[in-house]
């Protein structure tokens, strides 16, 4: 029995290690290329840079572009969007999971239906709504469409349905209100799902390009993806060293956030799928 288990573990590692290396290889190439001059980057693939202490790309990025401002813009927009989702998604999900009212299933159907609508379809209507209000080059224009996530509502509803009704009924018997039950019983039992929503929303808003590129045209209001896309010069020569270095700066917060909340992220996805 022990021999069979050891063989199974060995085979699992034999399969998973190459897959993991293959998945992380592009990140390694990006990271090591950020320490290479443009001449070395375009000359072909090298496993290692000539020097890991070549920091001219990073220095030039900070000297030529307001990268710190773009980072702050992206961080501010992403954090506010995450906070909005952590406030509104539980309220909507609780109503759909626990309350009884006419049209509840129809409302949930429309929430699910929005998941199959491509984001690109909504760009023009949203722009026509925002532009007359004078919201261009403001955080508000970029944040508003991301304050509530239909997928977040779906995940939380499923997680709330998996929480035994007896817990909430016991709270009611002790004099707890609906609001008190939500914040003292339901939400604490769905923290992994909330962490999952926070990670997914942060990643989405942090990497979003299309909508911010339409609404944020001022140089100091750009987000990191929009700013990095503007690195291409009029001579059609792309400064790959700067692009890659800025991309490394942009990807660090995502990697840190995922590794910090990885345990809750995986559990949150499974908790949100246990009840239909």
C-alpha positions as CSV (number, residue, x, y, z in Angstrom):
1,X,0.0,0.0,0.0
2,X,2.8,2.4,1.0
3,X,4.7,1.5,-2.2
4,X,1.7,2.2,-4.3
5,X,1.2,5.6,-2.7
6,X,4.9,6.5,-3.2
7,X,4.7,5.5,-6.9
8,X,1.6,7.6,-7.3
9,X,3.3,10.6,-5.6
10,X,6.4,10.2,-7.8
11,X,4.2,10.1,-11.0
12,X,2.3,13.2,-9.8
13,X,5.5,15.1,-9.3
14,X,6.9,13.8,-12.6
15,X,3.9,15.3,-14.4
16,X,3.4,18.5,-12.3
17,X,7.0,19.7,-12.2
18,X,7.4,20.1,-16.0
19,X,4.0,21.7,-16.2
20,X,4.9,24.2,-13.4
21,X,8.3,25.0,-15.0
22,X,6.6,25.5,-18.4
23,X,4.0,27.8,-16.8
24,X,6.6,29.9,-14.9
25,X,9.2,30.1,-17.8
26,X,7.6,33.2,-19.5
27,X,7.8,35.0,-16.1
28,X,11.5,34.1,-15.8
29,X,12.2,35.3,-19.3
30,X,10.4,38.6,-18.6
31,X,12.3,39.0,-15.3
32,X,15.8,38.2,-16.6
33,X,15.2,40.4,-19.8
34,X,14.5,43.4,-17.5
35,X,18.2,43.2,-16.6
36,X,19.4,43.2,-20.2
37,X,20.2,46.0,-22.6
38,X,18.0,46.3,-25.7
39,X,20.8,44.9,-28.0
40,X,20.9,41.7,-26.0
41,X,17.1,41.4,-25.8
42,X,16.7,41.6,-29.6
43,X,19.8,39.5,-30.4
44,X,18.1,36.2,-29.4
45,X,17.3,34.2,-26.4
46,X,19.8,33.9,-23.6
47,X,19.2,31.8,-20.5
48,X,20.9,34.4,-18.3
49,X,21.6,38.1,-18.6
50,X,25.2,39.3,-18.8
51,X,24.7,41.0,-15.4
52,X,22.0,40.7,-12.9
53,X,23.0,44.2,-11.7
54,X,22.1,46.0,-15.0
55,X,19.5,48.4,-13.8
56,X,19.5,51.0,-16.6
57,X,16.1,49.8,-17.8
58,X,14.4,50.5,-14.5
59,X,16.3,53.8,-14.1
60,X,15.2,55.0,-17.5
61,X,11.6,54.0,-16.9
62,X,11.4,56.1,-13.8
63,X,13.2,59.0,-15.4
64,X,11.2,59.1,-18.7
65,X,7.8,58.3,-17.5
66,X,5.6,59.0,-14.4
67,X,5.6,55.3,-13.6
68,X,5.1,56.0,-9.8
69,X,2.0,58.0,-10.6
70,X,0.6,55.3,-12.9
71,X,1.3,52.8,-10.1
72,X,-0.6,54.9,-7.6
73,X,-3.5,55.4,-10.1
74,X,-3.8,51.6,-10.7
75,X,-3.5,50.8,-7.0
76,X,-6.1,53.4,-6.0
77,X,-8.6,52.3,-8.6
78,X,-8.1,48.6,-7.8
79,X,-8.4,49.1,-4.0
80,X,-11.6,51.1,-4.3
81,X,-13.1,48.6,-6.7
82,X,-12.3,45.8,-4.3
83,X,-13.8,47.6,-1.4
84,X,-16.9,48.3,-3.4
85,X,-17.2,44.6,-4.3
86,X,-16.7,43.5,-0.7
87,X,-19.5,45.9,0.4
88,X,-22.1,45.4,-2.4
89,X,-21.7,41.7,-3.4
90,X,-22.5,40.3,0.0
91,X,-25.6,42.4,0.3
92,X,-26.9,41.3,-3.1
93,X,-25.9,37.7,-2.6
94,X,-27.5,37.5,0.8
95,X,-30.8,38.7,-0.6
96,X,-30.6,36.1,-3.4
97,X,-29.7,33.3,-1.1
98,X,-31.7,33.9,2.1
99,X,-34.6,36.3,1.5
100,X,-37.9,35.3,-0.2
101,X,-39.3,37.9,-2.6
102,X,-41.2,37.9,-5.9
103,X,-38.9,37.8,-8.9
104,X,-35.8,36.5,-7.0
105,X,-35.0,33.7,-9.5
106,X,-35.6,36.1,-12.4
107,X,-33.2,38.6,-10.9
108,X,-30.6,35.8,-10.3
109,X,-31.0,34.8,-14.0
110,X,-30.1,38.3,-15.1
111,X,-27.1,38.3,-12.8
112,X,-25.9,35.1,-14.4
113,X,-26.8,36.3,-17.9
114,X,-24.4,39.2,-17.6
115,X,-21.5,36.8,-17.3
116,X,-21.9,35.7,-20.9
117,X,-21.9,39.2,-22.3
118,X,-18.5,40.2,-23.6
119,X,-17.0,43.3,-21.9
120,X,-16.4,44.8,-25.3
121,X,-20.1,45.0,-25.9
122,X,-20.6,47.3,-22.9
123,X,-17.7,49.7,-23.7
124,X,-19.6,52.0,-26.1
125,X,-22.8,52.3,-24.0
126,X,-20.7,53.0,-20.9
127,X,-18.7,55.7,-22.7
128,X,-21.8,57.4,-24.0
129,X,-23.1,57.5,-20.4
130,X,-19.8,58.7,-18.8
131,X,-18.7,61.3,-21.4
132,X,-21.7,63.7,-21.1
133,X,-21.2,63.7,-17.3
134,X,-17.7,65.0,-17.7
135,X,-16.1,62.0,-16.0
136,X,-13.2,61.6,-18.4
137,X,-9.8,61.6,-16.8
138,X,-11.3,60.8,-13.3
139,X,-11.1,57.8,-11.1
140,X,-14.9,57.7,-10.9
141,X,-15.3,56.8,-14.6
142,X,-13.0,53.8,-14.3
143,X,-14.2,52.6,-10.8
144,X,-18.0,52.8,-11.3
145,X,-18.4,49.9,-13.7
146,X,-16.3,47.6,-11.4
147,X,-18.0,48.4,-8.1
148,X,-20.1,45.2,-8.3
149,X,-19.1,41.9,-9.9
150,X,-21.8,39.5,-11.2
151,X,-19.4,36.7,-10.7
152,X,-18.7,37.8,-7.2
153,X,-22.4,37.8,-6.5
154,X,-22.7,34.3,-7.9
155,X,-19.8,32.9,-5.9
156,X,-21.1,34.5,-2.6
157,X,-24.7,33.3,-3.2
158,X,-23.5,29.7,-3.6
159,X,-21.3,30.0,-0.5
160,X,-24.2,31.5,1.5
161,X,-26.5,28.7,0.4
162,X,-23.9,26.2,1.7
163,X,-24.1,27.7,5.2
164,X,-26.6,25.8,7.4
165,X,-29.9,27.6,8.1
166,X,-29.7,26.4,11.7
167,X,-26.8,28.8,12.4
168,X,-28.9,31.8,11.3
169,X,-32.1,30.6,13.0
170,X,-30.2,30.2,16.3
171,X,-28.9,33.8,16.0
172,X,-32.5,35.0,15.3
173,X,-33.7,33.2,18.5
174,X,-31.0,35.1,20.4
175,X,-32.4,38.3,19.2
176,X,-30.1,38.9,16.3
177,X,-31.4,41.0,13.3
178,X,-31.0,40.2,9.6
179,X,-28.1,42.7,9.4
180,X,-26.5,41.3,12.5
181,X,-26.9,37.7,11.2
182,X,-25.3,38.7,7.9
183,X,-22.2,40.3,9.5
184,X,-21.9,38.0,12.5
185,X,-22.8,34.6,11.1
186,X,-22.9,34.6,7.3
187,X,-19.9,36.7,6.3
188,X,-17.5,35.2,8.8
189,X,-18.3,31.7,7.4
190,X,-17.7,33.0,3.8
191,X,-14.4,34.7,4.3
192,X,-12.5,32.5,1.9
193,X,-15.0,33.4,-0.8
194,X,-14.6,37.1,0.0
195,X,-10.9,36.7,-0.3
196,X,-11.3,35.0,-3.7
197,X,-13.5,37.9,-4.9
198,X,-11.0,40.4,-3.7
199,X,-8.1,38.7,-5.5
200,X,-10.1,38.2,-8.8
201,X,-11.3,41.8,-8.8
202,X,-7.9,43.3,-8.0
203,X,-6.3,41.3,-10.7
204,X,-9.0,42.3,-13.2
205,X,-8.9,46.0,-12.5
206,X,-5.1,46.1,-12.2
207,X,-4.7,44.6,-15.6
208,X,-7.7,46.2,-17.4
209,X,-6.7,48.1,-20.5
210,X,-9.6,48.8,-22.8
211,X,-11.9,50.9,-20.5
212,X,-9.1,52.9,-18.8
213,X,-7.5,53.7,-22.2
214,X,-10.8,55.3,-23.3
215,X,-11.5,57.3,-20.2
216,X,-8.0,58.2,-19.0
217,X,-6.1,60.2,-21.7
218,X,-4.2,62.6,-19.4
219,X,-0.6,61.4,-19.0
220,X,-0.8,61.7,-15.2
221,X,-4.1,59.8,-14.9
222,X,-3.1,56.7,-16.8
223,X,-3.0,53.3,-15.2
224,X,0.0,51.0,-15.6
225,X,-1.3,49.0,-18.5
226,X,-2.3,52.1,-20.4
227,X,1.0,53.8,-19.6
228,X,3.1,50.9,-20.7
229,X,1.2,50.6,-24.0
230,X,2.3,54.2,-24.7
231,X,6.0,53.3,-24.7
232,X,6.0,52.7,-28.4
233,X,7.6,55.7,-30.1
234,X,6.6,57.4,-33.4
235,X,9.6,55.7,-35.1
236,X,7.8,52.4,-34.6
237,X,10.8,51.2,-32.5
238,X,9.5,49.5,-29.3
239,X,11.9,50.0,-26.3
240,X,11.5,46.4,-25.2
241,X,13.8,46.9,-22.2
242,X,11.6,49.6,-20.8
243,X,8.4,47.7,-21.6
244,X,9.6,44.6,-19.9
245,X,11.0,46.4,-16.9
246,X,7.7,48.3,-16.4
247,X,5.8,45.0,-16.8
248,X,7.9,43.5,-14.0
249,X,6.9,46.4,-11.8
250,X,3.3,45.9,-12.8
251,X,3.2,42.2,-12.1
252,X,4.8,42.2,-8.7
253,X,1.7,43.3,-6.7
254,X,-0.4,40.6,-8.4
255,X,2.1,37.8,-7.5
256,X,2.4,39.0,-3.9
257,X,-1.4,39.2,-3.5
258,X,-2.0,35.8,-4.9
259,X,0.7,34.1,-2.8
260,X,-0.5,35.8,0.4
261,X,-4.2,34.8,-0.2
262,X,-3.6,31.5,-2.1
263,X,-5.0,29.3,0.5
264,X,-8.2,31.3,0.8
265,X,-8.4,31.8,-2.9
266,X,-8.6,28.0,-3.7
267,X,-11.0,27.3,-0.8
268,X,-13.2,30.2,-1.8
269,X,-13.6,28.8,-5.3
270,X,-14.5,25.4,-4.0
271,X,-16.9,26.8,-1.3
272,X,-18.7,28.8,-4.0
273,X,-19.4,25.7,-6.1
274,X,-20.7,23.2,-3.5
275,X,-24.3,24.2,-3.6
276,X,-26.5,24.9,-6.6
